Amino acid sequence: MHEPLIKVDDKHVPLYRIVWVADLPHFCGEEDCVREGYYEIRLDVDDSLWTSHHDRDRVIEALNQWCGDPRDEGEFE
Ligand SMILES: [Zn+2]
């Protein structure tokens, strides 16, 4: 069975805490923004993680495996 935990930066995140994952990198136009270019991973505890494109893709792959149709199992092996 797939482990419902994924490591993002230095944090092990339970997949069931993830509400959504950004498709595009953050851009708000503010000069002092430190999130620009990072992908937001929204958590259900009114908090977000900010990560790279690569880690964002890892999270989506893990979510797909975790919430995916069980009939699709084996596709990732
Ligand atoms: Zn911003």
N, CA, C, O and the ligand as a Tripos MOL2 file, in Angstrom:
@<TRIPOS>MOLECULE
protein
  309   307    78     0     0
PROTEIN
NO_CHARGES

@<TRIPOS>ATOM
      1 N           0.8350   -1.2000    0.0000 N.3       1 MET1
      2 CA          0.0000    0.0000    0.0000 C.3       1 MET1
      3 C           0.8680    1.2480    0.0000 C.2       1 MET1
      4 O           1.9150    1.2990    0.6460 O.2       1 MET1
      5 N           0.4110    2.2500   -0.7380 N.am      2 HIS2
      6 CA          1.1810    3.4800   -0.8530 C.3       2 HIS2
      7 C           1.1600    4.2690    0.4440 C.2       2 HIS2
      8 O           0.1080    4.4510    1.0570 O.2       2 HIS2
      9 N           2.3200    4.7310    0.8490 N.am      3 GLU3
     10 CA          2.4660    5.5040    2.0800 C.3       3 GLU3
     11 C           1.8880    6.9090    1.8970 C.2       3 GLU3
     12 O           2.3440    7.6480    1.0240 O.2       3 GLU3
     13 N           0.8880    7.2940    2.7070 N.am      4 PRO4
     14 CA          0.2610    8.6100    2.5190 C.3       4 PRO4
     15 C           1.0360    9.7650    3.1470 C.2       4 PRO4
     16 O           0.4440   10.6650    3.7420 O.2       4 PRO4
     17 N           2.3510    9.7350    3.0150 N.am      5 LEU5
     18 CA          3.1990   10.8210    3.5050 C.3       5 LEU5
     19 C           4.1490   11.2140    2.3970 C.2       5 LEU5
     20 O           4.6690   10.3510    1.6900 O.2       5 LEU5
     21 N           4.3840   12.5060    2.2350 N.am      6 ILE6
     22 CA          5.3920   12.9210    1.2680 C.3       6 ILE6
     23 C           6.2590   13.9890    1.9100 C.2       6 ILE6
     24 O           5.7920   14.8070    2.7020 O.2       6 ILE6
     25 N           7.5490   13.9590    1.5430 N.am      7 LYS7
     26 CA          8.4700   14.9470    2.0950 C.3       7 LYS7
     27 C           8.5500   16.1390    1.1410 C.2       7 LYS7
     28 O           8.8920   15.9890   -0.0320 O.2       7 LYS7
     29 N           8.2320   17.3140    1.6590 N.am      8 VAL8
     30 CA          8.3490   18.5500    0.8940 C.3       8 VAL8
     31 C           9.3140   19.4420    1.6570 C.2       8 VAL8
     32 O           9.0540   19.8330    2.7950 O.2       8 VAL8
     33 N          10.4430   19.7600    1.0080 N.am      9 ASP9
     34 CA         11.5380   20.4430    1.6940 C.3       9 ASP9
     35 C          11.9140   19.6150    2.9150 C.2       9 ASP9
     36 O          12.3350   18.4680    2.7630 O.2       9 ASP9
     37 N          11.7750   20.1630    4.1290 N.am     10 ASP10
     38 CA         12.1690   19.3820    5.2990 C.3      10 ASP10
     39 C          10.9620   18.8950    6.0850 C.2      10 ASP10
     40 O          11.0740   18.5450    7.2600 O.2      10 ASP10
     41 N           9.7920   18.8730    5.4190 N.am     11 LYS11
     42 CA          8.5800   18.5040    6.1430 C.3      11 LYS11
     43 C           7.9260   17.2680    5.5580 C.2      11 LYS11
     44 O           7.7470   17.1600    4.3450 O.2      11 LYS11
     45 N           7.5760   16.3490    6.4180 N.am     12 HIS12
     46 CA          6.8140   15.1830    5.9880 C.3      12 HIS12
     47 C           5.3370   15.5330    6.0930 C.2      12 HIS12
     48 O           4.8280   15.7960    7.1820 O.2      12 HIS12
     49 N           4.6600   15.5350    4.9670 N.am     13 VAL13
     50 CA          3.2800   16.0200    4.9120 C.3      13 VAL13
     51 C           2.3310   14.8640    4.6090 C.2      13 VAL13
     52 O           2.5210   14.1510    3.6230 O.2      13 VAL13
     53 N           1.3040   14.6710    5.4520 N.am     14 PRO14
     54 CA          0.3000   13.6580    5.1210 C.3      14 PRO14
     55 C          -0.5010   14.1220    3.9030 C.2      14 PRO14
     56 O          -0.9820   15.2550    3.8710 O.2      14 PRO14
     57 N          -0.6420   13.2620    2.9150 N.am     15 LEU15
     58 CA         -1.3360   13.6550    1.6840 C.3      15 LEU15
     59 C          -2.7700   14.0900    1.9610 C.2      15 LEU15
     60 O          -3.3080   14.9320    1.2410 O.2      15 LEU15
     61 N          -3.4040   13.5240    3.0050 N.am     16 TYR16
     62 CA         -4.7950   13.8810    3.2830 C.3      16 TYR16
     63 C          -4.9460   15.2740    3.8520 C.2      16 TYR16
     64 O          -6.0690   15.7410    4.0410 O.2      16 TYR16
     65 N          -3.8340   15.9570    4.1330 N.am     17 ARG17
     66 CA         -3.8730   17.3500    4.5890 C.3      17 ARG17
     67 C          -3.8470   18.3330    3.4240 C.2      17 ARG17
     68 O          -4.0620   19.5290    3.6180 O.2      17 ARG17
     69 N          -3.5910   17.8450    2.2350 N.am     18 ILE18
     70 CA         -3.4470   18.7270    1.0740 C.3      18 ILE18
     71 C          -4.8130   18.9840    0.4490 C.2      18 ILE18
     72 O          -5.5450   18.0540    0.1100 O.2      18 ILE18
     73 N          -5.1420   20.2760    0.3020 N.am     19 VAL19
     74 CA         -6.4140   20.6700   -0.2860 C.3      19 VAL19
     75 C          -6.2670   20.8460   -1.7960 C.2      19 VAL19
     76 O          -7.0700   20.3390   -2.5780 O.2      19 VAL19
     77 N          -5.2280   21.5740   -2.1820 N.am     20 TRP20
     78 CA         -4.9610   21.7330   -3.6010 C.3      20 TRP20
     79 C          -3.4920   22.0650   -3.8210 C.2      20 TRP20
     80 O          -2.7710   22.4330   -2.8940 O.2      20 TRP20
     81 N          -3.0630   21.9230   -5.0890 N.am     21 VAL21
     82 CA         -1.6860   22.1960   -5.4800 C.3      21 VAL21
     83 C          -1.7220   23.1430   -6.6730 C.2      21 VAL21
     84 O          -2.4630   22.9190   -7.6300 O.2      21 VAL21
     85 N          -0.9250   24.1940   -6.6110 N.am     22 ALA22
     86 CA         -0.9420   25.1950   -7.6740 C.3      22 ALA22
     87 C          -0.4380   24.6230   -8.9950 C.2      22 ALA22
     88 O           0.5300   23.8640   -9.0400 O.2      22 ALA22
     89 N          -1.1200   25.0060  -10.0610 N.am     23 ASP23
     90 CA         -0.6840   24.5880  -11.3940 C.3      23 ASP23
     91 C           0.3860   25.5290  -11.9290 C.2      23 ASP23
     92 O           1.2460   25.1220  -12.7100 O.2      23 ASP23
     93 N           0.3290   26.7890  -11.5050 N.am     24 LEU24
     94 CA          1.2840   27.7840  -11.9870 C.3      24 LEU24
     95 C           2.0570   28.3580  -10.8040 C.2      24 LEU24
     96 O           1.5540   28.3880   -9.6810 O.2      24 LEU24
     97 N           3.2840   28.8120  -11.0640 N.am     25 PRO25
     98 CA          4.0560   29.4180   -9.9720 C.3      25 PRO25
     99 C           3.4130   30.7240   -9.5080 C.2      25 PRO25
    100 O           2.7490   31.4220  -10.2730 O.2      25 PRO25
    101 N           3.6310   31.0250   -8.2440 N.am     26 HIS26
    102 CA          3.0520   32.2230   -7.6330 C.3      26 HIS26
    103 C           3.5930   33.4890   -8.2790 C.2      26 HIS26
    104 O           4.7920   33.6130   -8.5300 O.2      26 HIS26
    105 N           2.6940   34.4200   -8.5420 N.am     27 PHE27
    106 CA          3.0920   35.7650   -8.9520 C.3      27 PHE27
    107 C           2.0380   36.7400   -8.4710 C.2      27 PHE27
    108 O           0.8690   36.6270   -8.8400 O.2      27 PHE27
    109 N           2.4450   37.7100   -7.6380 N.am     28 CYS28
    110 CA          1.4770   38.6940   -7.1600 C.3      28 CYS28
    111 C           1.9200   40.1040   -7.5010 C.2      28 CYS28
    112 O           1.1670   41.0530   -7.2820 O.2      28 CYS28
    113 N           3.1330   40.2650   -8.0360 N.am     29 GLY29
    114 CA          3.5910   41.5820   -8.4610 C.3      29 GLY29
    115 C           4.1920   42.4320   -7.3570 C.2      29 GLY29
    116 O           4.7110   43.5170   -7.6210 O.2      29 GLY29
    117 N           4.1280   41.9480   -6.1160 N.am     30 GLU30
    118 CA          4.6860   42.7470   -5.0320 C.3      30 GLU30
    119 C           6.2090   42.6640   -5.0300 C.2      30 GLU30
    120 O           6.7950   41.5930   -5.1890 O.2      30 GLU30
    121 N           6.8250   43.8140   -4.8480 N.am     31 GLU31
    122 CA          8.2760   43.9070   -4.9880 C.3      31 GLU31
    123 C           9.0270   43.0220   -4.0060 C.2      31 GLU31
    124 O          10.0410   42.4200   -4.3610 O.2      31 GLU31
    125 N           8.5340   42.9380   -2.7620 N.am     32 ASP32
    126 CA          9.2650   42.2000   -1.7300 C.3      32 ASP32
    127 C           8.7270   40.7770   -1.5480 C.2      32 ASP32
    128 O           8.9680   40.1460   -0.5190 O.2      32 ASP32
    129 N           8.0110   40.2830   -2.5370 N.am     33 CYS33
    130 CA          7.4460   38.9360   -2.4280 C.3      33 CYS33
    131 C           8.5550   37.8910   -2.4280 C.2      33 CYS33
    132 O           9.4280   37.9030   -3.2950 O.2      33 CYS33
    133 N           8.5150   36.9830   -1.4450 N.am     34 VAL34
    134 CA          9.5330   35.9310   -1.3700 C.3      34 VAL34
    135 C           8.9960   34.6110   -1.9220 C.2      34 VAL34
    136 O           9.7190   33.6160   -1.9540 O.2      34 VAL34
    137 N           7.7270   34.5950   -2.3580 N.am     35 ARG35
    138 CA          7.1080   33.3580   -2.8460 C.3      35 ARG35
    139 C           7.1560   33.2610   -4.3620 C.2      35 ARG35
    140 O           6.8000   32.2300   -4.9320 O.2      35 ARG35
    141 N           7.5880   34.3130   -5.0080 N.am     36 GLU36
    142 CA          7.5110   34.3530   -6.4560 C.3      36 GLU36
    143 C           8.2750   33.1900   -7.0800 C.2      36 GLU36
    144 O           9.4130   32.9100   -6.7030 O.2      36 GLU36
    145 N           7.6520   32.5270   -8.0190 N.am     37 GLY37
    146 CA          8.2870   31.4020   -8.6980 C.3      37 GLY37
    147 C           8.0910   30.0820   -7.9720 C.2      37 GLY37
    148 O           8.4290   29.0240   -8.5030 O.2      37 GLY37
    149 N           7.5470   30.1360   -6.7580 N.am     38 TYR38
    150 CA          7.2950   28.9020   -6.0180 C.3      38 TYR38
    151 C           5.8580   28.4340   -6.2130 C.2      38 TYR38
    152 O           4.9600   29.2250   -6.5030 O.2      38 TYR38
    153 N           5.6690   27.1510   -6.0510 N.am     39 TYR39
    154 CA          4.3420   26.5640   -6.2220 C.3      39 TYR39
    155 C           3.6970   26.3540   -4.8640 C.2      39 TYR39
    156 O           4.3020   25.7770   -3.9600 O.2      39 TYR39
    157 N           2.4800   26.8220   -4.7300 N.am     40 GLU40
    158 CA          1.7950   26.7170   -3.4490 C.3      40 GLU40
    159 C           1.1230   25.3600   -3.3010 C.2      40 GLU40
    160 O           0.4630   24.8660   -4.2150 O.2      40 GLU40
    161 N           1.3100   24.7740   -2.1320 N.am     41 ILE41
    162 CA          0.5980   23.5490   -1.7650 C.3      41 ILE41
    163 C          -0.2650   23.9150   -0.5710 C.2      41 ILE41
    164 O           0.2400   24.1240    0.5320 O.2      41 ILE41
    165 N          -1.5530   23.9890   -0.7950 N.am     42 ARG42
    166 CA         -2.4690   24.4500    0.2410 C.3      42 ARG42
    167 C          -2.8030   23.3030    1.1950 C.2      42 ARG42
    168 O          -3.1460   22.1980    0.7720 O.2      42 ARG42
    169 N          -2.6930   23.5940    2.4870 N.am     43 LEU43
    170 CA         -3.0140   22.6010    3.5080 C.3      43 LEU43
    171 C          -4.3320   22.9520    4.1770 C.2      43 LEU43
    172 O          -4.7600   24.1060    4.1590 O.2      43 LEU43
    173 N          -4.9650   21.9610    4.7630 N.am     44 ASP44
    174 CA         -6.3030   22.1730    5.3470 C.3      44 ASP44
    175 C          -6.2540   22.8000    6.7370 C.2      44 ASP44
    176 O          -7.2790   22.8870    7.4130 O.2      44 ASP44
    177 N          -5.0770   23.2360    7.1680 N.am     45 VAL45
    178 CA         -4.9520   23.8500    8.4810 C.3      45 VAL45
    179 C          -4.6980   25.3470    8.3420 C.2      45 VAL45
    180 O          -4.0490   25.9560    9.1920 O.2      45 VAL45
    181 N          -5.2190   25.9380    7.2590 N.am     46 ASP46
    182 CA         -5.0650   27.3650    7.0140 C.3      46 ASP46
    183 C          -3.5970   27.7440    6.9090 C.2      46 ASP46
    184 O          -3.1570   28.7610    7.4460 O.2      46 ASP46
    185 N          -2.8630   26.9180    6.2190 N.am     47 ASP47
    186 CA         -1.4420   27.1700    6.0140 C.3      47 ASP47
    187 C          -1.0690   26.6140    4.6470 C.2      47 ASP47
    188 O          -1.7960   25.8000    4.0780 O.2      47 ASP47
    189 N           0.0640   27.0580    4.1280 N.am     48 SER48
    190 CA          0.5270   26.5750    2.8320 C.3      48 SER48
    191 C           2.0060   26.2710    2.8880 C.2      48 SER48
    192 O           2.7580   26.8440    3.6760 O.2      48 SER48
    193 N           2.4050   25.3400    2.0180 N.am     49 LEU49
    194 CA          3.8210   25.1130    1.7680 C.3      49 LEU49
    195 C           4.1350   25.7170    0.4140 C.2      49 LEU49
    196 O           3.2710   25.7980   -0.4590 O.2      49 LEU49
    197 N           5.3790   26.1400    0.2480 N.am     50 TRP50
    198 CA          5.8080   26.7330   -1.0220 C.3      50 TRP50
    199 C           6.9980   25.9470   -1.5120 C.2      50 TRP50
    200 O           7.9760   25.7590   -0.7870 O.2      50 TRP50
    201 N           6.9120   25.4880   -2.7430 N.am     51 THR51
    202 CA          7.9530   24.5830   -3.1920 C.3      51 THR51
    203 C           8.2730   24.7620   -4.6610 C.2      51 THR51
    204 O           7.6310   25.5290   -5.3780 O.2      51 THR51
    205 N           9.2920   24.0260   -5.0860 N.am     52 SER52
    206 CA          9.7750   24.1360   -6.4630 C.3      52 SER52
    207 C           8.8550   23.3820   -7.4150 C.2      52 SER52
    208 O           7.9840   22.6170   -7.0020 O.2      52 SER52
    209 N           9.0760   23.6220   -8.6900 N.am     53 HIS53
    210 CA          8.3200   22.9250   -9.7280 C.3      53 HIS53
    211 C           8.4970   21.4100   -9.5930 C.2      53 HIS53
    212 O           7.5360   20.6490   -9.7070 O.2      53 HIS53
    213 N           9.7460   20.9860   -9.3470 N.am     54 HIS54
    214 CA         10.0370   19.5550   -9.2330 C.3      54 HIS54
    215 C           9.2750   18.9200   -8.0660 C.2      54 HIS54
    216 O           8.6500   17.8710   -8.2200 O.2      54 HIS54
    217 N           9.3350   19.5680   -6.8970 N.am     55 ASP55
    218 CA          8.6470   19.0120   -5.7360 C.3      55 ASP55
    219 C           7.1350   19.0660   -5.9100 C.2      55 ASP55
    220 O           6.4200   18.1770   -5.4480 O.2      55 ASP55
    221 N           6.6540   20.1030   -6.5730 N.am     56 ARG56
    222 CA          5.2140   20.2060   -6.8530 C.3      56 ARG56
    223 C           4.7750   18.9800   -7.6590 C.2      56 ARG56
    224 O           3.7430   18.3740   -7.3720 O.2      56 ARG56
    225 N           5.5730   18.6250   -8.6690 N.am     57 ASP57
    226 CA          5.2360   17.4580   -9.4940 C.3      57 ASP57
    227 C           5.2740   16.1690   -8.6840 C.2      57 ASP57
    228 O           4.4500   15.2790   -8.8930 O.2      57 ASP57
    229 N           6.2250   16.0650   -7.7620 N.am     58 ARG58
    230 CA          6.2940   14.8740   -6.8910 C.3      58 ARG58
    231 C           5.0430   14.7590   -6.0360 C.2      58 ARG58
    232 O           4.5130   13.6670   -5.8300 O.2      58 ARG58
    233 N           4.5760   15.9070   -5.5390 N.am     59 VAL59
    234 CA          3.3800   15.9070   -4.6940 C.3      59 VAL59
    235 C           2.1700   15.4590   -5.5120 C.2      59 VAL59
    236 O           1.3660   14.6510   -5.0470 O.2      59 VAL59
    237 N           2.0430   15.9850   -6.7240 N.am     60 ILE60
    238 CA          0.8990   15.6160   -7.5580 C.3      60 ILE60
    239 C           0.9470   14.1270   -7.9010 C.2      60 ILE60
    240 O          -0.0840   13.4540   -7.9080 O.2      60 ILE60
    241 N           2.1340   13.6210   -8.1810 N.am     61 GLU61
    242 CA          2.2530   12.1950   -8.4890 C.3      61 GLU61
    243 C           1.8370   11.3490   -7.2870 C.2      61 GLU61
    244 O           1.1440   10.3420   -7.4310 O.2      61 GLU61
    245 N           2.2790   11.7810   -6.0870 N.am     62 ALA62
    246 CA          1.9190   11.0370   -4.8750 C.3      62 ALA62
    247 C           0.4210   11.1080   -4.6250 C.2      62 ALA62
    248 O          -0.2000   10.1200   -4.2330 O.2      62 ALA62
    249 N          -0.1630   12.2940   -4.8570 N.am     63 LEU63
    250 CA         -1.6090   12.4370   -4.6710 C.3      63 LEU63
    251 C          -2.3600   11.5550   -5.6600 C.2      63 LEU63
    252 O          -3.3520   10.9180   -5.3050 O.2      63 LEU63
    253 N          -1.8860   11.5210   -6.8930 N.am     64 ASN64
    254 CA         -2.5350   10.6870   -7.9000 C.3      64 ASN64
    255 C          -2.4950    9.2190   -7.5040 C.2      64 ASN64
    256 O          -3.4660    8.4840   -7.6800 O.2      64 ASN64
    257 N          -1.3420    8.8030   -6.9610 N.am     65 GLN65
    258 CA         -1.2340    7.4050   -6.5290 C.3      65 GLN65
    259 C          -2.1460    7.1400   -5.3480 C.2      65 GLN65
    260 O          -2.7890    6.0940   -5.2560 O.2      65 GLN65
    261 N          -2.1870    8.1140   -4.4410 N.am     66 TRP66
    262 CA         -2.9160    7.9340   -3.1950 C.3      66 TRP66
    263 C          -4.4220    8.0140   -3.4050 C.2      66 TRP66
    264 O          -5.1660    7.1960   -2.8630 O.2      66 TRP66
    265 N          -4.8840    8.9980   -4.1930 N.am     67 CYS67
    266 CA         -6.3370    9.1360   -4.3920 C.3      67 CYS67
    267 C          -6.7860    8.5160   -5.6960 C.2      67 CYS67
    268 O          -7.9690    8.5790   -6.0300 O.2      67 CYS67
    269 N          -5.8740    7.9180   -6.4410 N.am     68 GLY68
    270 CA         -6.2420    7.4240   -7.7540 C.3      68 GLY68
    271 C          -7.1730    6.2200   -7.7080 C.2      68 GLY68
    272 O          -7.3700    5.5870   -6.6720 O.2      68 GLY68
    273 N          -7.7170    5.9430   -8.8400 N.am     69 ASP69
    274 CA         -8.5780    4.7750   -9.0050 C.3      69 ASP69
    275 C          -7.7480    3.5200   -8.7540 C.2      69 ASP69
    276 O          -6.7250    3.3220   -9.4110 O.2      69 ASP69
    277 N          -8.1750    2.6520   -7.7990 N.am     70 PRO70
    278 CA         -7.3960    1.4550   -7.5050 C.3      70 PRO70
    279 C          -7.2160    0.5380   -8.7220 C.2      70 PRO70
    280 O          -6.2800   -0.2590   -8.7800 O.2      70 PRO70
    281 N          -8.1180    0.6650   -9.6760 N.am     71 ARG71
    282 CA         -7.9810   -0.1590  -10.8820 C.3      71 ARG71
    283 C          -6.7660    0.2430  -11.6970 C.2      71 ARG71
    284 O          -6.2760   -0.5230  -12.5270 O.2      71 ARG71
    285 N          -6.2770    1.4780  -11.4460 N.am     72 ASP72
    286 CA         -5.0960    1.9560  -12.1740 C.3      72 ASP72
    287 C          -3.8000    1.4990  -11.5340 C.2      72 ASP72
    288 O          -2.7190    1.7890  -12.0480 O.2      72 ASP72
    289 N          -3.8920    0.7900  -10.4210 N.am     73 GLU73
    290 CA         -2.6690    0.3830   -9.7300 C.3      73 GLU73
    291 C          -1.7880   -0.4450  -10.6530 C.2      73 GLU73
    292 O          -2.2640   -1.2480  -11.4550 O.2      73 GLU73
    293 N          -0.4880   -0.2200  -10.5110 N.am     74 GLY74
    294 CA          0.4380   -0.9180  -11.3840 C.3      74 GLY74
    295 C           0.9510   -0.0040  -12.4700 C.2      74 GLY74
    296 O           2.0040   -0.2490  -13.0590 O.2      74 GLY74
    297 N           0.1930    1.0630  -12.7360 N.am     75 GLU75
    298 CA          0.6090    2.0090  -13.7540 C.3      75 GLU75
    299 C           1.9180    2.6780  -13.4120 C.2      75 GLU75
    300 O           2.6750    3.0680  -14.3010 O.2      75 GLU75
    301 N           2.1910    2.8150  -12.1110 N.am     76 PHE76
    302 CA          3.3750    3.5500  -11.6790 C.3      76 PHE76
    303 C           4.5480    2.6060  -11.3820 C.2      76 PHE76
    304 O           5.6160    3.0610  -10.9710 O.2      76 PHE76
    305 N           4.3600    1.3190  -11.5820 N.am     77 GLU77
    306 CA          5.4380    0.3880  -11.2070 C.3      77 GLU77
    307 C           6.4810    0.2440  -12.3170 C.2      77 GLU77
    308 O           7.4490   -0.5000  -12.1610 O.2      77 GLU77
    309 ZN          3.5020   37.2150   -3.7040 Zn       78 ZN78
@<TRIPOS>BOND
     1     1     2 1
     2     2     3 1
     3     3     4 2
     4     3     5 am
     5     5     6 1
     6     6     7 1
     7     7     8 2
     8     7     9 am
     9     9    10 1
    10    10    11 1
    11    11    12 2
    12    11    13 am
    13    13    14 1
    14    14    15 1
    15    15    16 2
    16    15    17 am
    17    17    18 1
    18    18    19 1
    19    19    20 2
    20    19    21 am
    21    21    22 1
    22    22    23 1
    23    23    24 2
    24    23    25 am
    25    25    26 1
    26    26    27 1
    27    27    28 2
    28    27    29 am
    29    29    30 1
    30    30    31 1
    31    31    32 2
    32    31    33 am
    33    33    34 1
    34    34    35 1
    35    35    36 2
    36    35    37 am
    37    37    38 1
    38    38    39 1
    39    39    40 2
    40    39    41 am
    41    41    42 1
    42    42    43 1
    43    43    44 2
    44    43    45 am
    45    45    46 1
    46    46    47 1
    47    47    48 2
    48    47    49 am
    49    49    50 1
    50    50    51 1
    51    51    52 2
    52    51    53 am
    53    53    54 1
    54    54    55 1
    55    55    56 2
    56    55    57 am
    57    57    58 1
    58    58    59 1
    59    59    60 2
    60    59    61 am
    61    61    62 1
    62    62    63 1
    63    63    64 2
    64    63    65 am
    65    65    66 1
    66    66    67 1
    67    67    68 2
    68    67    69 am
    69    69    70 1
    70    70    71 1
    71    71    72 2
    72    71    73 am
    73    73    74 1
    74    74    75 1
    75    75    76 2
    76    75    77 am
    77    77    78 1
    78    78    79 1
    79    79    80 2
    80    79    81 am
    81    81    82 1
    82    82    83 1
    83    83    84 2
    84    83    85 am
    85    85    86 1
    86    86    87 1
    87    87    88 2
    88    87    89 am
    89    89    90 1
    90    90    91 1
    91    91    92 2
    92    91    93 am
    93    93    94 1
    94    94    95 1
    95    95    96 2
    96    95    97 am
    97    97    98 1
    98    98    99 1
    99    99   100 2
   100    99   101 am
   101   101   102 1
   102   102   103 1
   103   103   104 2
   104   103   105 am
   105   105   106 1
   106   106   107 1
   107   107   108 2
   108   107   109 am
   109   109   110 1
   110   110   111 1
   111   111   112 2
   112   111   113 am
   113   113   114 1
   114   114   115 1
   115   115   116 2
   116   115   117 am
   117   117   118 1
   118   118   119 1
   119   119   120 2
   120   119   121 am
   121   121   122 1
   122   122   123 1
   123   123   124 2
   124   123   125 am
   125   125   126 1
   126   126   127 1
   127   127   128 2
   128   127   129 am
   129   129   130 1
   130   130   131 1
   131   131   132 2
   132   131   133 am
   133   133   134 1
   134   134   135 1
   135   135   136 2
   136   135   137 am
   137   137   138 1
   138   138   139 1
   139   139   140 2
   140   139   141 am
   141   141   142 1
   142   142   143 1
   143   143   144 2
   144   143   145 am
   145   145   146 1
   146   146   147 1
   147   147   148 2
   148   147   149 am
   149   149   150 1
   150   150   151 1
   151   151   152 2
   152   151   153 am
   153   153   154 1
   154   154   155 1
   155   155   156 2
   156   155   157 am
   157   157   158 1
   158   158   159 1
   159   159   160 2
   160   159   161 am
   161   161   162 1
   162   162   163 1
   163   163   164 2
   164   163   165 am
   165   165   166 1
   166   166   167 1
   167   167   168 2
   168   167   169 am
   169   169   170 1
   170   170   171 1
   171   171   172 2
   172   171   173 am
   173   173   174 1
   174   174   175 1
   175   175   176 2
   176   175   177 am
   177   177   178 1
   178   178   179 1
   179   179   180 2
   180   179   181 am
   181   181   182 1
   182   182   183 1
   183   183   184 2
   184   183   185 am
   185   185   186 1
   186   186   187 1
   187   187   188 2
   188   187   189 am
   189   189   190 1
   190   190   191 1
   191   191   192 2
   192   191   193 am
   193   193   194 1
   194   194   195 1
   195   195   196 2
   196   195   197 am
   197   197   198 1
   198   198   199 1
   199   199   200 2
   200   199   201 am
   201   201   202 1
   202   202   203 1
   203   203   204 2
   204   203   205 am
   205   205   206 1
   206   206   207 1
   207   207   208 2
   208   207   209 am
   209   209   210 1
   210   210   211 1
   211   211   212 2
   212   211   213 am
   213   213   214 1
   214   214   215 1
   215   215   216 2
   216   215   217 am
   217   217   218 1
   218   218   219 1
   219   219   220 2
   220   219   221 am
   221   221   222 1
   222   222   223 1
   223   223   224 2
   224   223   225 am
   225   225   226 1
   226   226   227 1
   227   227   228 2
   228   227   229 am
   229   229   230 1
   230   230   231 1
   231   231   232 2
   232   231   233 am
   233   233   234 1
   234   234   235 1
   235   235   236 2
   236   235   237 am
   237   237   238 1
   238   238   239 1
   239   239   240 2
   240   239   241 am
   241   241   242 1
   242   242   243 1
   243   243   244 2
   244   243   245 am
   245   245   246 1
   246   246   247 1
   247   247   248 2
   248   247   249 am
   249   249   250 1
   250   250   251 1
   251   251   252 2
   252   251   253 am
   253   253   254 1
   254   254   255 1
   255   255   256 2
   256   255   257 am
   257   257   258 1
   258   258   259 1
   259   259   260 2
   260   259   261 am
   261   261   262 1
   262   262   263 1
   263   263   264 2
   264   263   265 am
   265   265   266 1
   266   266   267 1
   267   267   268 2
   268   267   269 am
   269   269   270 1
   270   270   271 1
   271   271   272 2
   272   271   273 am
   273   273   274 1
   274   274   275 1
   275   275   276 2
   276   275   277 am
   277   277   278 1
   278   278   279 1
   279   279   280 2
   280   279   281 am
   281   281   282 1
   282   282   283 1
   283   283   284 2
   284   283   285 am
   285   285   286 1
   286   286   287 1
   287   287   288 2
   288   287   289 am
   289   289   290 1
   290   290   291 1
   291   291   292 2
   292   291   293 am
   293   293   294 1
   294   294   295 1
   295   295   296 2
   296   295   297 am
   297   297   298 1
   298   298   299 1
   299   299   300 2
   300   299   301 am
   301   301   302 1
   302   302   303 1
   303   303   304 2
   304   303   305 am
   305   305   306 1
   306   306   307 1
   307   307   308 2
@<TRIPOS>SUBSTRUCTURE
     1 MET1         2 RESIDUE 1 A MET
     2 HIS2         6 RESIDUE 1 A HIS
     3 GLU3        10 RESIDUE 1 A GLU
     4 PRO4        14 RESIDUE 1 A PRO
     5 LEU5        18 RESIDUE 1 A LEU
     6 ILE6        22 RESIDUE 1 A ILE
     7 LYS7        26 RESIDUE 1 A LYS
     8 VAL8        30 RESIDUE 1 A VAL
     9 ASP9        34 RESIDUE 1 A ASP
    10 ASP10       38 RESIDUE 1 A ASP
    11 LYS11       42 RESIDUE 1 A LYS
    12 HIS12       46 RESIDUE 1 A HIS
    13 VAL13       50 RESIDUE 1 A VAL
    14 PRO14       54 RESIDUE 1 A PRO
    15 LEU15       58 RESIDUE 1 A LEU
    16 TYR16       62 RESIDUE 1 A TYR
    17 ARG17       66 RESIDUE 1 A ARG
    18 ILE18       70 RESIDUE 1 A ILE
    19 VAL19       74 RESIDUE 1 A VAL
    20 TRP20       78 RESIDUE 1 A TRP
    21 VAL21       82 RESIDUE 1 A VAL
    22 ALA22       86 RESIDUE 1 A ALA
    23 ASP23       90 RESIDUE 1 A ASP
    24 LEU24       94 RESIDUE 1 A LEU
    25 PRO25       98 RESIDUE 1 A PRO
    26 HIS26      102 RESIDUE 1 A HIS
    27 PHE27      106 RESIDUE 1 A PHE
    28 CYS28      110 RESIDUE 1 A CYS
    29 GLY29      114 RESIDUE 1 A GLY
    30 GLU30      118 RESIDUE 1 A GLU
    31 GLU31      122 RESIDUE 1 A GLU
    32 ASP32      126 RESIDUE 1 A ASP
    33 CYS33      130 RESIDUE 1 A CYS
    34 VAL34      134 RESIDUE 1 A VAL
    35 ARG35      138 RESIDUE 1 A ARG
    36 GLU36      142 RESIDUE 1 A GLU
    37 GLY37      146 RESIDUE 1 A GLY
    38 TYR38      150 RESIDUE 1 A TYR
    39 TYR39      154 RESIDUE 1 A TYR
    40 GLU40      158 RESIDUE 1 A GLU
    41 ILE41      162 RESIDUE 1 A ILE
    42 ARG42      166 RESIDUE 1 A ARG
    43 LEU43      170 RESIDUE 1 A LEU
    44 ASP44      174 RESIDUE 1 A ASP
    45 VAL45      178 RESIDUE 1 A VAL
    46 ASP46      182 RESIDUE 1 A ASP
    47 ASP47      186 RESIDUE 1 A ASP
    48 SER48      190 RESIDUE 1 A SER
    49 LEU49      194 RESIDUE 1 A LEU
    50 TRP50      198 RESIDUE 1 A TRP
    51 THR51      202 RESIDUE 1 A THR
    52 SER52      206 RESIDUE 1 A SER
    53 HIS53      210 RESIDUE 1 A HIS
    54 HIS54      214 RESIDUE 1 A HIS
    55 ASP55      218 RESIDUE 1 A ASP
    56 ARG56      222 RESIDUE 1 A ARG
    57 ASP57      226 RESIDUE 1 A ASP
    58 ARG58      230 RESIDUE 1 A ARG
    59 VAL59      234 RESIDUE 1 A VAL
    60 ILE60      238 RESIDUE 1 A ILE
    61 GLU61      242 RESIDUE 1 A GLU
    62 ALA62      246 RESIDUE 1 A ALA
    63 LEU63      250 RESIDUE 1 A LEU
    64 ASN64      254 RESIDUE 1 A ASN
    65 GLN65      258 RESIDUE 1 A GLN
    66 TRP66      262 RESIDUE 1 A TRP
    67 CYS67      266 RESIDUE 1 A CYS
    68 GLY68      270 RESIDUE 1 A GLY
    69 ASP69      274 RESIDUE 1 A ASP
    70 PRO70      278 RESIDUE 1 A PRO
    71 ARG71      282 RESIDUE 1 A ARG
    72 ASP72      286 RESIDUE 1 A ASP
    73 GLU73      290 RESIDUE 1 A GLU
    74 GLY74      294 RESIDUE 1 A GLY
    75 GLU75      298 RESIDUE 1 A GLU
    76 PHE76      302 RESIDUE 1 A PHE
    77 GLU77      306 RESIDUE 1 A GLU
    78 ZN78       309 GROUP 0 **** ****
